[in-house]
Amino acid sequence: MPITHAFLLFFIFSSLQPTLSLYEDQVGLTDWHQQYIGKVKQAVFHTHKTGRKRVVVSTEDNVIATLDLRRGEIFWRHVLGHNDVVDGIVIALGKYVITLSSEGSILRAWNLPDGQMVWESSLHGPKHSKSLLVMTNVVIEKDNVVIIFSNGRLHAVSCIDGEVLWNKDFEVESLKVQKVIQPPGSNFVYVVGFAASSHFEMYQINAKNGELLKHESAAFSGGFSGEVSLVSSETLVALDSTGLILLRIRFHKGNVSIQQTPISNLVEDSLGPAVIIPSSIMELFAIKINAVTIFIRVTGTGKLEVVEKANHETAVGDALSISEGQQAFGLVQHAGRDIHLTVKLAHDWGGDLLKESIKMDQQRGLVHKVFINNYVRTDGSYGFRALIVMEDHSLLLLQQGAIVWSREDGLASIIDVTTSELPVERAGVSVAKVELNLFEWLKGHMLKLKGTLMLASPEDIAAIQYMRLKSSEKSKMTRDHNGFRKLLIALTRAGKLFALHTGDGRIVWSLLLQSLHKSEACQHPIGLNLCPWQVPHHHALDENPSVLVVGRCGPSSDAPGVISFVDSYTGKELSSSSLVHSVAQVIPLPYTDSTEQRLHLLIDADKHAHLYPKTPEAIGIFQREFSNIYWYSVEDDNGIIKGYALKSKCDGTVADKFCFGSRELWSIVLPSESEKIIATVTRKLNEAVHTQAKLIAADQDVMYKYISRNLLFVATVAPKASGEIGSVTPEESWLVVYLIDTVTGFVLHRVTHHGSQGPVEAVFSENWVVYHYFNLRAHRYEMSVIEIYDQSWADNKDVWKLVVGKHNLTSPISSYSRSEVVTKSQSYFFTHSLKAIAVTSTAKGITSKQLLIGTIGDQVLALDKRFLDPRRSVNPTQAEREEGIIPLTDSLPIIPQSYITHNLRVEGLRGIITVPAKLESTTLVFAHGLDLFFTHFAPSRTYDSLTEDFSCALLLITIVVLVAAIFVTWVLSQRKELQDKWR
Amino acid sequence: MEKGKGVMGSCRRWAVDFSDNSTAPSSRDIPDPPGFTRASVDQDDSAVSRQKKDAESNWKAQKAWEVAQSPFKNLLMMGFMMWMAGSTVHLFSIGITFSALWQPISALQGVGKVFEPYKDNKVDLLGPKLLFIALNLGGLALGVWKLNTLGLLPTHASDWVSSLPPAQEVEYSGGGVPL
């Protein structure tokens, strides 16, 4: 209900002190929160007890979580630190989850029902190695023992309290342990591995006390490569270094024997080297040659025989003991649009325990992992459920030939986000699924009225709250008047695009990009960037908006690029192409063509600029502005910032009129022995600035903000101080901050903070930059602000000249003509360390700004920019107070009510994105990490609209009653007047 | 009244006209009664009425001056109210300022009406009118001054530049750390 001229309300509100907190019943009205865990790496089922069935998973985003098997909801979740990678999980004693993480040096036990940590122990060892976690059934003094090989040492740890019972080092220097095996029912473990790449080493160790029982080794001149598969408790299968010969290694009773079988003997048309798919299925293993998966049986006599060659994409799960001596394993194969889930017995290839075909969404890609679990049906037979991890990182539970639930965990790893408008509502096109009828509308308003008049019963209040939360208004698929409804388009690490509705966070469409799909030409595609490509608003309204996705084949910067264009309404890939050049930078230009397609420059590794779209019209527009387009690159590893202008032709031999060469204009070389670039930040391209004048109310003066899109903020630290906080003394650490004009290379401002250290998080908006760093002398974090003002316009002070328009304030300006700037800066202490920082952005840039700070506790805190005003002084004058200057304090306040995430946490927070709504007062905030959080935020309250709980019905009724009263009194007064006259 | 007129008009039988008071004897059918000299009565009458008229015009002039001075009181009261309202912009001060502006303007619009009752050939209304206008202008000035102290008048450079959009930049530069 926007009323643009609600002056009265404005005056009432402006006299109140703004508070940013929200009431309990406002939670969930405009905000939504989604929890994810990331791509599952390992899953352990826990279904024995009669209680709630659950699965414990560890993921590539260092999350340990338990999920409800019925619905896929998270029971509990722990996000480990950035460098605390989970190596393995087991369930011990039926009540603990034991996890090994941080390269095998931290072992933790979590209580399975509630996720409380029970114990933690750290394991140390002589060298870095593979980490293995094996649950044993060995009991030492009533303690169940878990055996860990990590950091080159074998540890036995008690499950009850995490105490290390014994440990054992291995004398062979170059031992690379592959497996730790406990044969069932025995009291010893085998530790097997390769040494010096041509020796197979086997240690038999007493699991009770760590005593070495036997050590055998065998040499194989061909060497070993890659992974191993366990085909029995005393037999391994490995490949030689060429990948052409299969080695069956048997270490029965301490005698090591190696048997060689060339793959060509088994498979006639074998093409190239094979790779072992690591597994531990009895008498069976799988190898992969190119795209063909081959299953090979190892018979008791040591003979190898091929049981199946699968040409389709296949995923194999680990073995599952279903009964004494019987093992089953899961297998998922793709066949067109379907996937086939097969559960087979290990010793009997032909006998399938389960064969199901499930229709699978094409946008989920291939199956990457499969975990199976069995249950006993009511008729006593075995049923199986399978948890599968797809290419797009989603997690699905399959049971009885259907998808029971699915989780879109790809959203836990968002690379880039952009927004798109929704379609305009047209007459005759009903897009909302549930339109309210008049009766319901009336009923709703009556309920609301009851609520306002405090007549509502608790049930009514609950009904009102439900109505507010489930309002169909906010999740419609059309543009709204206030610009609250938009599509958030997110590119994930798996190469999938998701479009989320801002109203309720649901996925409108998703697309697994074919251009970012692994293929022959593009082995390791990665998504880099997502830009709005076409935003039709004026003369191309019939076209759908589209986004540009830029990717690259491989991690190196000279790998060829891929681009694709995706329709934002339908989620269809309009076109995609593999580029002949690499992609080092994507520069959106401030020009659009007649169909509102934005011109983009893609800079390759050879510093050639490629113009997109490749149309003659784009060339025409580009040629017109050619001399005014520059670009720069920050080479942070060697501390050089270079600026370039464009040449009209490429240097290469191929004539390409969309390719332009670069000419170096300037370079800033930072001394590598004293400065290392750690952060750069620029203004957002689409930021709206209302005015460049800043009023100084105290003396009615004007200062002119230096507003330029071509400003770059660079922070450097001493190379020594680029490590952890506290690794250097204050004397040898400094932080230098530059403001550089990227057209001319002119350094506008430079300031050194002695005794300070990174990491630096910064945000640049209008004419100011705020950055956050650590002050080693004060042992505290600090936030500094720099504001830049233009002095060359300061003499525009004659009112009459301004009235008649005789000033140069709106004439176009060039970076080459001006240089006179003054800066004001100030530093404040700040309690938190930061993960991200952003600033609110509104449609016209009139509303005052607030900083959005992603705290270390994964919450988003709003901090008024006024707290970071360099003009704050200890005793501001009356006029300054009226202007809103806050008395100086040494530290910035953290007001608990201004957490915009209220009581929620955005685990693993990585970025905060602000998007202006059409309503000037409001900005849309999207925070993403493992979790997603979205809310509306009004930095100076919603001064241009009525609040959500404003009762329209009450207003209408009041008006009606007033009109009726006026009419009645008028009639009455008429009658009375007449009577008076007759008297 | 209407009815009576209608009756008289339609069926008049006879009538005596008392309203004849013309001074010329020749025009009269009936001579004046003996001892009655019309001229002396007339003269006497005119002297009295002149006196009366003088008093009235004096009184009118006096009243006019009073009316002319009345905005002064208003002015004082306004000044006091303004002082009470302070110099910050809020509902009260804005209300007072606008009434302080509106009152003189409406008064100036109705200058003629205000002095209508005191209109007389002999009374010189120019002085009171000028005073009245001057005082009201003073009130208006006071209102404008108040408006200015509230900062609502565009008398500063800041008022003219804050609506200007930021200047366009000629050059464009993009880039950053290679992806």
Interface residues (C-beta under 8 A of the other chain):
Chain A: F11 S15 L528 N529 R552 S557 V583 A584 Q585 V586 I587 P588 L589 P590 L601 I603 A605 E625 N628 I629 Y630 W631 Y632 S633 V634 E635 D636 G643 T680 T682 L685 V689 H690 T691 Q692 A693 L695 Q700 D701 V702 Y704 K705 I707 S708 R709 N710 L712 T742 V743 N796 K797 D798 V799 L802 V803 H807 L809 T810 S811 P812 I813 S814 S815 Y816 E882
Chain B: T88 H90 L91 G151 P154 T155 H156 A157 S158 D159 W160 V161 S162 S163 L164 P165 P166 A167 Q168 E169 V170 E171 Y172 S173 G174 G175 G176 V177 P178 L179
